[in-house]
């Protein structure tokens, strides 16, 4: 079958390790099944894998990709939950399983014509969502859903700041927050991306680092080092930062004096559960909110999508179709 594979690591030029071509059909362990992939979405995780982050050299070559929507062996339209873990080991939450992994870390990923996954990892795809839209959900959109509706402890009407409008998680946060009745503010260095954030439903947009009209209830942080100080300064006393990424660096100054004096909360968030993925899909079907897709490409042209992500030349999700 045709697949997109990581064959080597290069932290400076990750695309040198990208290989497109034929790979063996997936092995199917007991309790697993295969899904014929109709659409799959690109994430920063895939780019990090090519840099050697989260993927060990002894597992190369590895088929990349976490997200997929397709058809199972019984002909059902499904969304693939990409967290491979045991909910029992995580106290009822597979993302807390110490041994958890994502597809493309320990098991071949979704950038292929077919992928093998545990049967319990399949979620029904609502008929209202296209395969391309559904393929955007398992990583970026599920991450945003958990950040907003699980970790942030917010009620409708709260003011939320989304740092770094443009990426998959950020656009999901803006769309979901607006659909849920939050007042959503967003930042970006790019005027074009600020304008597009308004089109997505943001109530106001600001240049990165700009002083806000008032302090917010919560900040959704995926950028990390470059925006961390601004995130802390933007919170009201007792406010909360929810962190799910650090694309600009992972070691910002902590500013602990601000954290304890203003009684701020810093909460980590990673992916989401299978049940949350199902609720996310139903929320989109009910609300009419939809993932913003930057572009759709044939899987055979995946290198173009990787290059766009590497250069930051995107707004929303990049979707591949086998």
ChimeraX attribute file (.defattr): number of C-alpha atoms within 10 A of each C-alpha:
attribute: neighborCount
match mode: 1-to-1
recipient: residues
	/A:1	12
	/A:2	17
	/A:3	26
	/A:4	26
	/A:5	26
	/A:6	27
	/A:7	17
	/A:8	19
	/A:9	22
	/A:10	14
	/A:11	15
	/A:12	9
	/A:13	11
	/A:14	21
	/A:15	20
	/A:16	15
	/A:17	18
	/A:18	20
	/A:19	18
	/A:20	19
	/A:21	11
	/A:22	12
	/A:23	16
	/A:24	8
	/A:25	15
	/A:26	18
	/A:27	14
	/A:28	13
	/A:29	10
	/A:30	8
	/A:31	9
	/A:32	13
	/A:33	19
	/A:34	20
	/A:35	26
	/A:36	21
	/A:37	26
	/A:38	22
	/A:39	29
	/A:40	34
	/A:41	31
	/A:42	27
	/A:43	23
	/A:44	16
	/A:45	18
	/A:46	26
	/A:47	22
	/A:48	18
	/A:49	24
	/A:50	26
	/A:51	21
	/A:52	17
	/A:53	14
	/A:54	16
	/A:55	19
	/A:56	13
	/A:57	13
	/A:58	7
	/A:59	15
	/A:60	14
	/A:61	17
	/A:62	27
	/A:63	27
	/A:64	27
	/A:65	28
	/A:66	27
	/A:67	29
	/A:68	37
	/A:69	31
	/A:70	27
	/A:71	22
	/A:72	21
	/A:73	10
	/A:74	8
	/A:75	10
	/A:76	14
	/A:77	20
	/A:78	24
	/A:79	31
	/A:80	34
	/A:81	31
	/A:82	26
	/A:83	23
	/A:84	21
	/A:85	21
	/A:86	17
	/A:87	16
	/A:88	11
	/A:89	15
	/A:90	15
	/A:91	11
	/A:92	12
	/A:93	16
	/A:94	21
	/A:95	24
	/A:96	18
	/A:97	18
	/A:98	11
	/A:99	12
	/A:100	18
	/A:101	17
	/A:102	22
	/A:103	24
	/A:104	25
	/A:105	24
	/A:106	15
	/A:107	19
	/A:108	25
	/A:109	28
	/A:110	31
	/A:111	31
	/A:112	32
	/A:113	22
	/A:114	24
	/A:115	26
	/A:116	22
	/A:117	27
	/A:118	19
	/A:119	16
	/A:120	13
	/A:121	20
	/A:122	24
	/A:123	20
	/A:124	17
	/A:125	23
	/A:126	18
	/A:127	10
	/A:128	15
	/A:129	17
	/A:130	14
	/A:131	24
	/A:132	23
	/A:133	22
	/A:134	29
	/A:135	32
	/A:136	32
	/A:137	31
	/A:138	29
	/A:139	28
	/A:140	27
	/A:141	28
	/A:142	27
	/A:143	25
	/A:144	30
	/A:145	25
	/A:146	22
	/A:147	27
	/A:148	24
	/A:149	15
	/A:150	13
	/A:151	18
	/A:152	23
	/A:153	14
	/A:154	16
	/A:155	13
	/A:156	12
	/A:157	13
	/A:158	15
	/A:159	22
	/A:160	28
	/A:161	28
	/A:162	26
	/A:163	28
	/A:164	25
	/A:165	31
	/A:166	26
	/A:167	24
	/A:168	28
	/A:169	30
	/A:170	27
	/A:171	29
	/A:172	28
	/A:173	30
	/A:174	30
	/A:175	23
	/A:176	27
	/A:177	26
	/A:178	21
	/A:179	17
	/A:180	17
	/A:181	13
	/A:182	20
	/A:183	21
	/A:184	26
	/A:185	25
	/A:186	28
	/A:187	25
	/A:188	21
	/A:189	13
	/A:190	15
	/A:191	13
	/A:192	11
	/A:193	20
	/A:194	23
	/A:195	16
	/A:196	17
	/A:197	26
	/A:198	16
	/A:199	12
	/A:200	19
	/A:201	18
	/A:202	27
	/A:203	16
	/A:204	16
	/A:205	23
	/A:206	20
	/A:207	16
	/A:208	18
	/A:209	18
	/A:210	12
	/A:211	12
	/A:212	17
	/A:213	7
	/A:214	10
	/A:215	19
	/A:216	22
	/A:217	22
	/A:218	28
	/A:219	30
	/A:220	26
	/A:221	25
	/A:222	22
	/A:223	22
	/A:224	21
	/A:225	18
	/A:226	19
	/A:227	20
	/A:228	27
	/A:229	16
	/A:230	17
	/A:231	22
	/A:232	24
	/A:233	17
	/A:234	23
	/A:235	25
	/A:236	16
	/A:237	18
	/A:238	14
	/A:239	21
	/A:240	26
	/A:241	25
	/A:242	21
	/A:243	21
	/A:244	22
	/A:245	19
	/A:246	17
	/A:247	14
	/A:248	14
	/A:249	13
	/A:250	13
	/A:251	11
	/A:252	14
	/A:253	9
	/A:254	12
	/A:255	12
	/A:256	11
	/A:257	9
	/A:258	14
	/A:259	19
	/A:260	12
	/A:261	10
	/A:262	15
	/A:263	14
	/A:264	19
	/A:265	18
	/A:266	16
	/A:267	13
	/A:268	13
	/A:269	18
	/A:270	16
	/A:271	23
	/A:272	26
	/A:273	24
	/A:274	23
	/A:275	12
	/A:276	19
	/A:277	27
	/A:278	20
	/A:279	15
	/A:280	20
	/A:281	24
	/A:282	17
	/A:283	17
	/A:284	19
	/A:285	16
	/A:286	11
	/A:287	11
	/A:288	11
	/A:289	16
	/A:290	21
	/A:291	23
	/A:292	17
	/A:293	18
	/A:294	16
	/A:295	13
	/A:296	18
	/A:297	17
	/A:298	13
	/A:299	22
	/A:300	17
	/A:301	15
	/A:302	23
	/A:303	16
	/A:304	15
	/A:305	24
	/A:306	20
	/A:307	14
	/A:308	12
	/A:309	20
	/A:310	16
	/A:311	9
	/A:312	11
	/A:313	12
	/A:314	18
	/A:315	21
	/A:316	20
	/A:317	30
	/A:318	26
	/A:319	26
	/A:320	25
	/A:321	22
	/A:322	21
